[in-house]
Amino acid sequence: MPVDTFARRFKAQTGMAPYAYVIDRRVRRAQSLLRGSALPMLAGMAAAQRLAL
């Protein structure tokens, strides 16, 4: 199936372009992981800053 045909059919079924759908799913997954995490998000950011040095 040609890429443009796939994209058109995908959007007709989901209401979103394929790339937008993937981004949406990633964001939703990240949100659910953050909600279920016992660690505060700022602690993770501080650890990431230390690794960047």
Secondary structure, DSSP 8 states (H G I E B T S, - for coil): --HHHHHHHHHHHHSS-HHHHHHHHHHHHHHHHHHH-SS-HHHHHHHHHHHH-
